[in-house]
């Protein structure tokens, strides 16, 4: 009997992950459309041959989940962390559909962080072993310094206690499974670090509470909040005019955006050795 093909394994993982059933036909069509690829290891695979091919990217990311699962098992990492981390692939596929009209993988670097075991979902948050992307002289942080970057997944509320529990679990996780990874700071590069959001939110909101866990640096103008709140892959603010605002907060954000207001992303920084969260 012949071993499973790349497409067979990709289909297996598509079925195991919680993709929306509405994508089933589109995924089968993708499998029929793209040529078969010879199986290889993640380390051997050359992504540059189709970096902008969202369909093949999705198939190959799913294929390499087989190797990833074996690596998790070899390290003894809990099943729930694997599945919670891997399911983010379904989010990337959905965002690709929002941006292009069809499922696929556009954000290949994020998927590769998952496949190379740099990014993990641990409790409420994701944590990524990252090199610092910019200098923050005030904290003696420099480009390339190792940091543990926090990502907030879109499912669930931004409950502060759940976030704190997540950080505590992450500290134990990285100390146990990646003892050679040393970092002094947690970072969070996000629209959630936009201090201007305070004008739209009560003081006791979870976003404001989350911001206050960090010192905020490197603010730069960017409409990231609109991509996550209204439509991923937004090319023009006018596109949100006909998208309903489902909450009072999103209504205020929409009004501010259409009036020409400026949004920001920034880098939140917190010392790992800070006494309390």
C-alpha positions in Angstrom: 0.0 0.0 0.0 1.3 3.4 -0.9 1.9 5.9 2.0 -0.5 8.8 2.3 0.2 11.7 0.0 0.7 15.3 0.9 -2.9 16.0 -0.1 -4.2 13.0 1.9 -2.5 14.3 5.0 -3.6 17.9 4.4 -7.2 16.6 4.1 -6.9 14.6 7.3 -5.9 17.8 9.2 -8.5 19.9 7.5 -11.1 17.4 8.8 -9.6 17.3 12.4 -9.5 21.1 12.8 -12.7 23.1 13.4 -13.0 24.6 9.9 -16.5 25.9 9.0 -18.4 23.4 7.0 -19.1 26.1 4.4 -15.5 25.8 3.3 -15.6 22.0 2.6 -16.3 22.3 -1.1 -13.8 25.0 -1.6 -11.1 23.0 0.1 -11.8 19.9 -2.0 -11.6 22.1 -5.1 -8.2 23.5 -3.9 -7.0 19.9 -3.5 -8.0 19.1 -7.1 -6.5 22.3 -8.5 -3.0 22.2 -7.1 -0.4 19.7 -8.3 0.8 17.0 -5.8 3.9 17.8 -3.9 6.5 15.3 -2.8 6.5 14.8 1.0 9.4 16.2 2.9 10.2 17.7 6.3 9.4 21.3 7.2 13.1 22.0 7.4 13.6 20.9 3.8 10.6 22.6 2.3 11.1 25.8 0.2 8.2 28.1 0.8 9.5 30.7 -1.6 8.4 28.7 -4.6 4.8 29.6 -3.9 4.9 32.2 -1.2 2.0 34.2 -2.7 -0.1 31.1 -3.5 -2.7 31.2 -0.8 -4.1 27.8 -1.8 -0.9 25.8 -1.7 0.1 27.6 1.4 -3.0 26.3 3.2 -2.4 22.7 2.0 1.2 22.7 3.0 0.6 24.3 6.4 -2.0 21.5 7.1 0.4 18.8 5.8 3.1 19.9 8.2 0.8 19.7 11.2 1.5 16.0 11.0 5.2 16.6 11.7 4.3 19.3 14.3 2.1 16.8 16.3 5.0 14.3 16.4 7.3 17.1 17.7 4.7 18.0 20.4 4.4 14.3 21.4 8.2 13.9 21.5 8.5 16.8 24.0 5.5 15.6 26.0 3.5 18.8 25.5 -0.2 18.5 26.5 -2.7 17.6 23.8 -4.9 20.6 24.6 -2.1 23.1 24.0 -1.5 21.4 20.6 -5.1 21.6 19.5 -5.7 25.2 20.9 -2.5 26.3 19.0 -3.2 24.5 15.8 -6.8 25.7 15.5 -5.5 29.2 14.8 -4.9 28.0 11.2 -8.7 28.0 10.8 -8.7 31.7 11.8 -6.0 32.5 9.2 -8.0 30.7 6.5 -11.1 32.7 7.4 -9.3 36.0 7.3 -7.9 35.1 3.9 -11.5 34.6 2.7 -12.5 37.9 4.1 -9.6 39.6 2.3 -9.7 37.7 -1.0 -13.0 36.0 -1.3 -11.5 32.5 -0.9 -10.0 30.4 1.9 -6.2 30.0 2.0 -3.2 31.2 3.9 -1.9 34.7 3.4 -0.2 35.3 6.7 2.5 32.7 6.1 4.9 34.0 8.8 2.3 33.5 11.5 1.6 30.0 10.4 5.4 29.2 10.3 5.7 30.4 13.9 3.2 27.7 14.8 4.9 25.0 12.7 8.3 25.8 14.0 7.2 25.7 17.7 7.7 29.4 18.4 4.0 30.2 19.0 1.8 28.5 21.5 -1.8 29.0 22.8 -1.6 28.6 26.6 -4.9 29.4 28.3 -6.5 32.7 27.1 -3.4 34.0 25.3 -0.9 33.0 22.7 2.8 33.4 23.4 5.5 33.7 20.8 9.3 33.4 21.3 10.4 36.4 19.2 13.3 38.7 18.5 12.5 42.3 19.4 11.6 44.1 16.2 12.5 47.6 17.3 14.7 49.4 19.8 13.2 50.8 23.1 16.2 52.6 24.6 14.2 53.5 27.8 14.1 49.7 28.6 17.5 48.9 27.2 15.7 46.7 24.7 17.3 46.3 21.3 16.4 44.8 17.9 17.0 41.1 18.1 16.7 40.7 21.9 14.6 37.7 22.9 11.2 38.6 24.2 8.0 36.7 24.8 5.3 38.4 22.7 1.7 38.1 23.8 -1.1 37.7 21.2 -4.7 38.0 22.0 -6.9 35.5 20.2 -10.3 36.7 18.9 -12.3 34.0 20.8 -13.6 34.9 24.2 -13.5 38.1 26.2 -10.3 39.8 27.3 -10.9 38.8 30.9 -7.9 40.1 33.0 -7.9 37.3 35.5 -7.8 34.8 32.6 -4.9 36.7 31.1 -3.0 36.7 34.3 -3.6 32.9 34.7 -2.4 32.4 31.2 0.9 34.3 31.9 1.5 32.2 35.0 1.0 29.0 33.0 3.2 30.2 30.2 6.1 30.9 32.6 5.9 27.3 33.8 5.5 26.0 30.2 8.6 27.8 28.7 10.7 27.0 31.8 9.9 23.3 31.4 9.9 22.8 27.6 12.3 25.6 26.4 14.7 26.1 29.3 17.3 27.6 27.0 15.0 30.4 26.0 15.8 33.4 28.3 13.8 36.6 28.1 13.5 39.6 30.4 10.4 41.2 29.0 6.9 40.4 27.8 5.7 42.4 24.9 2.4 43.0 23.1 2.4 44.7 19.7 -1.2 45.5 19.1 -4.0 48.0 18.5 -5.0 47.1 22.0 -2.1 49.3 23.1 -3.6 52.4 21.6 -4.1 54.7 24.6 -6.5 56.8 22.5 -9.1 54.1 22.9 -9.7 55.4 26.4 -12.0 58.1 25.0 -14.4 55.4 23.8 -14.3 53.1 26.9 -15.1 53.2 30.6 -12.2 53.1 33.0 -13.1 49.6 34.1 -13.1 48.1 30.6 -11.0 45.0 30.0 -9.0 46.7 27.2 -8.0 49.6 29.6 -7.2 47.1 32.3 -5.0 45.1 29.9 -3.2 48.3 28.7 -2.3 49.1 32.2 -0.4 45.9 32.6 2.2 47.4 30.3 4.4 50.4 29.6 3.6 51.6 26.1 6.2 52.6 23.5 6.7 53.0 19.7 3.2 54.3 18.9 2.6 54.5 15.2 -0.6 55.3 13.2 -2.3 52.3 11.7 -5.9 51.1 11.1 -5.3 47.6 12.5 -8.4 47.9 14.8 -10.7 48.3 11.8 -9.4 45.0 10.2 -10.1 43.1 13.4 -13.4 44.8 14.3 -15.0 45.1 10.8 -13.2 43.4 7.9 -9.9 41.7 7.6 -8.0 43.0 4.6 -9.7 46.4 4.6 -8.2 48.6 1.8 -10.3 51.7 2.5 -12.1 53.1 5.5 -15.2 53.7 3.4 -15.6 49.9 3.2 -16.8 49.9 6.8 -19.7 52.4 6.1 -22.1 49.6 5.3 -20.8 47.1 7.9 -23.0 47.0 11.0 -21.5 47.9 14.3 -22.6 45.2 16.8 -21.6 47.0 20.0 -21.5 50.5 21.4 -17.7 50.4 21.3 -17.6 49.4 17.6 -20.2 52.1 16.8 -18.0 54.7 18.4 -14.9 53.3 16.5 -16.8 53.4 13.2 -18.0 57.0 13.7 -14.5 58.1 14.6 -12.9 56.3 11.6 -15.4 57.8 9.1 -14.8 61.2 10.7 -11.1 60.9 9.9 -9.8 60.0 13.4 -6.4 58.3 13.8 -5.8 54.9 15.3 -2.5 53.5 16.5 -0.7 50.3 17.2 2.0 50.3 19.9 4.3 48.1 21.8 3.4 47.2 25.4 6.4 46.1 27.5 6.4 44.5 30.9 9.3 43.1 32.9 9.1 39.4 33.5 10.3 39.9 37.1 7.6 42.4 38.0 6.2 41.3 41.3 2.5 41.0 40.4 0.3 41.0 37.3 
